[in-house]
Amino acid sequence: MSVSGSGSRRVLLGLLVAYALALAVALLAPSSGTQSDLAREAATLAIRAGLDPVQVTQARAEFVCNALILVPVSGLGALIWPRSTWRDWTAAAFALACAVEVLQGLLLPGRHPSAVDVVANTLGGLAGALAGTVVRAAVRGPARPSPGRHRGAGQPPAKGGRNSTDVPGSTTT
């Protein structure tokens, strides 16, 4: 499956839109009871899978679930928009998480904003972006530099340019 094909891209975009709408409903629901119940179920499954019950707490389960909810957004986004970087998606996840927490605090009396949720969501955005980048690279295959466009270490820089070993502020002896 080519990520760059227009049919594949449309499917991925459709998945992203559908997931984003479902995510908005969950994140902006008047209470977080259902989300807490799901985290409790995830903790139960983790214990059944053999994880130490002392280590599997409700708070940790909620953190992991909060991280996982943004993985599909940045993962699909990285596939749909290949020019975006993992940094772009991590920053977007951070901004989105901050906006959601502010909205929850201002508009939803049954919800409590949390800096921990912002951290978890941001980490999930990073994880999804990295996963999307890996999938994109695997689908595309090994990178092959174009003739005349690759300049490795030890080669002189292109006219007016710098080579890949140049670091701003460093000097070479």
C-alpha positions in Angstrom: 0.0 0.0 0.0 1.4 3.3 -1.0 0.8 6.1 1.6 1.3 8.7 -1.2 -1.5 7.3 -3.4 -4.6 9.5 -3.5 -6.9 6.6 -2.7 -4.9 5.6 0.3 -4.6 9.2 1.4 -8.3 9.7 1.3 -8.9 6.5 3.4 -6.4 7.7 5.9 -7.9 11.1 6.0 -11.4 9.6 6.5 -10.0 7.6 9.4 -8.4 10.6 10.9 -11.6 12.7 10.7 -13.7 10.0 12.2 -11.3 9.4 15.0 -10.9 13.1 15.7 -14.7 13.5 16.0 -15.0 10.5 18.4 -12.0 11.9 20.3 -13.6 15.3 20.6 -16.8 13.8 22.0 -14.8 11.8 24.6 -12.6 14.8 25.6 -15.3 17.3 25.8 -17.9 15.0 27.5 -19.5 16.6 30.6 -17.9 14.0 32.9 -15.0 11.6 32.7 -16.7 8.6 34.3 -16.6 6.5 31.1 -13.0 7.3 30.5 -12.1 6.4 34.1 -14.0 3.1 33.7 -12.1 2.3 30.6 -8.8 3.0 32.3 -9.9 0.7 35.2 -10.6 -2.0 32.6 -7.2 -1.4 31.0 -5.6 -1.8 34.4 -7.5 -5.0 35.0 -6.4 -6.4 31.7 -2.8 -5.4 32.4 -2.9 -7.3 35.7 -4.4 -10.4 34.0 -1.6 -10.1 31.4 0.9 -10.6 34.2 1.9 -7.1 35.2 2.5 -6.5 38.9 -0.8 -5.4 40.6 1.2 -3.1 43.0 2.6 -1.2 40.0 -0.7 -1.1 38.0 -2.6 1.8 39.6 -5.6 3.8 38.4 -3.5 6.9 38.0 -0.9 5.0 35.8 -3.6 3.4 33.8 -5.2 6.8 33.1 -1.8 8.2 32.1 -1.2 5.4 29.6 -4.7 5.7 28.2 -4.3 9.5 27.9 -1.1 8.9 26.0 -2.6 6.3 23.7 -5.6 8.4 22.7 -3.5 10.8 20.6 -1.3 8.1 19.0 -3.7 7.6 16.1 -4.1 11.4 15.4 -0.4 12.1 15.0 0.3 8.6 13.5 -2.3 9.1 10.7 -1.3 12.7 10.3 2.3 11.8 9.8 1.2 9.4 7.0 -1.2 11.9 5.4 1.1 14.9 5.4 4.6 13.5 4.9 6.3 16.9 5.0 5.4 17.3 8.7 7.9 16.1 11.2 7.7 14.4 14.6 8.4 17.8 16.1 5.3 19.3 14.3 3.0 16.6 15.6 4.5 16.7 19.2 3.9 20.5 19.3 0.4 20.0 17.9 -0.4 17.4 20.5 0.9 19.7 23.2 -1.3 22.6 21.9 -4.3 20.4 21.5 -3.9 19.0 25.0 -3.6 22.4 26.5 -6.7 23.7 24.7 -8.7 20.7 25.8 -7.7 21.1 29.5 -8.5 24.8 29.4 -11.9 24.1 27.8 -12.6 21.4 30.4 -11.7 23.8 33.2 -13.7 26.7 31.9 -16.8 25.0 30.4 -17.2 21.6 32.0 -17.8 21.7 35.8 -17.7 17.9 36.0 -14.2 17.8 34.5 -10.9 18.8 36.2 -8.0 20.1 34.1 -4.7 18.3 34.7 -1.2 19.1 33.7 -0.5 15.3 33.9 -3.0 14.8 31.1 -1.2 17.4 29.0 2.1 15.5 29.5 0.5 12.2 28.7 -1.2 13.5 25.5 2.0 15.1 24.4 3.9 11.9 24.8 1.1 10.1 22.8 1.4 12.7 20.1 5.2 12.0 19.9 4.7 8.2 19.9 2.2 8.4 17.1 4.4 10.7 15.0 7.4 8.5 15.4 5.3 5.4 14.5 3.8 7.2 11.5 7.3 8.2 10.4 8.6 4.6 10.7 5.6 3.3 8.7 6.0 5.9 6.1 9.7 5.1 5.7 9.0 1.4 5.6 6.3 1.8 2.9 8.6 4.1 0.8 11.6 1.8 1.1 15.2 2.7 1.6 16.1 6.2 0.8 18.3 6.6 -2.3 20.0 10.0 -2.7 19.7 11.7 -6.0 22.9 12.1 -8.0 24.5 15.4 -7.1 22.2 16.2 -4.2 23.8 14.2 -1.5 26.8 15.7 0.3 28.3 13.6 3.0 30.9 14.3 5.6 34.2 15.3 4.2 32.8 16.6 0.9 33.1 20.3 0.2 29.8 22.2 0.7 27.8 23.1 -2.4 28.4 26.6 -3.7 27.2 29.0 -1.0 26.1 26.1 1.3 27.2 24.1 4.2 27.8 20.4 4.5 26.1 18.1 7.0 29.0 18.3 9.5 28.8 22.0 9.9 27.5 23.0 13.3 26.6 26.6 14.0 29.0 28.2 16.5 31.6 25.4 16.2 35.1 25.8 14.9 37.2 23.1 13.2 40.9 22.8 13.6 
